[in-house]
């Protein structure tokens, strides 16, 4: 099977051929960053992460974020099993949220991790 991702550059966007692992990371990132209701044909998808970034970080908020992200991944990316979702604030910017999602690719049983930084 062939996988593709969009790649942005100064010349615009283009399709790039991707490995299974790259494609899964691309899809996980999209699932996490998509706002609920944003996709017209799949309005139930999304994590509502952006709307939660302005709230003070607490254990309760981390639990809610973890649940919403896990649910979003479960609905949109059936090729993985989520193993853990961890959060930390940026080292220099307290408004920045760093997310690490550890997951297992079902097809290969390979364990991988997506690390991303989200700004409000």
C-alpha positions in Angstrom: 0.0 0.0 0.0 1.2 3.5 -0.7 0.8 6.4 1.8 1.1 10.1 1.1 1.2 13.2 3.3 1.0 16.9 2.5 4.2 18.8 2.7 4.2 22.6 3.0 7.0 24.7 1.6 7.5 28.3 0.5 6.2 27.2 -3.0 2.9 25.9 -1.6 1.7 22.4 -0.6 2.5 19.1 -2.4 2.0 15.4 -1.8 4.9 13.4 -0.5 5.2 9.7 -0.5 5.4 8.4 3.1 6.1 5.2 5.0 3.5 3.6 7.2 5.1 5.2 10.3 5.2 8.7 8.8 1.6 8.4 7.6 0.4 7.4 11.0 2.2 10.3 12.7 0.7 12.7 10.2 -2.8 11.3 10.8 -2.3 11.3 14.6 -1.3 15.0 14.5 -4.3 15.8 12.4 -6.6 13.9 14.8 -5.2 15.8 17.8 -5.3 19.3 16.2 -8.7 19.0 14.5 -11.4 20.9 16.2 -14.6 19.0 16.9 -17.1 19.9 14.1 -14.3 21.1 11.8 -14.7 18.3 9.3 -18.0 18.6 7.5 -18.2 14.9 6.6 -17.1 13.8 10.0 -18.2 16.4 12.5 -17.8 14.0 15.5 -14.0 13.8 15.0 -11.7 16.2 16.9 -10.1 16.6 20.3 -11.2 20.2 21.3 -7.6 20.7 22.3 -7.4 24.3 21.1 -10.3 25.4 23.2 -8.8 23.9 26.3 -5.3 25.5 26.0 -6.3 28.7 27.8 -7.4 26.9 31.0 -4.9 26.6 33.9 -3.1 23.2 33.7 -4.2 20.9 36.5 -4.5 17.2 37.1 -8.2 17.4 36.2 -7.5 19.2 32.9 -4.7 16.7 32.0 -7.2 13.9 32.6 -9.8 15.6 30.4 -7.2 16.3 27.6 -5.9 12.7 27.8 -9.5 11.3 27.4 -10.4 13.6 24.5 -7.1 13.0 22.7 -7.5 9.2 23.2 -11.1 9.3 22.0 -10.1 11.3 18.9 -7.3 8.9 18.1 -9.6 5.9 18.6 -12.2 7.3 16.3 -9.8 8.4 13.5 -6.8 6.1 13.6 -7.7 2.4 13.9 -4.2 1.3 13.0 -2.8 2.1 16.5 -3.3 1.3 20.1 -2.6 4.3 22.3 -0.2 3.4 25.2 0.2 6.7 26.9 -0.4 10.4 26.5 1.8 12.8 28.5 1.9 16.6 28.8 4.4 19.2 29.9 4.6 23.0 29.6 7.3 24.5 27.3 10.6 25.2 28.9 10.6 28.9 28.0 6.9 29.6 27.4 4.3 28.5 30.0 1.5 28.9 27.4 3.1 26.2 25.2 1.9 22.7 25.7 4.1 19.7 24.7 2.3 16.5 24.0 3.9 13.0 23.8 1.7 10.2 22.5 3.2 6.7 22.8 1.4 4.1 20.6 1.7 0.6 19.1 1.2 0.1 15.3 -1.1 -2.9 15.1 0.2 -4.1 11.7 3.9 -4.3 12.8 3.6 -4.2 16.6 6.2 -1.4 16.5 6.1 1.0 19.4 6.5 4.6 18.3 6.0 8.1 19.8 4.6 11.4 18.4 6.0 14.5 20.1 4.4 17.8 19.3 4.3 21.4 20.6 1.0 23.2 20.6 0.6 27.0 21.0 -2.7 28.7 21.8 
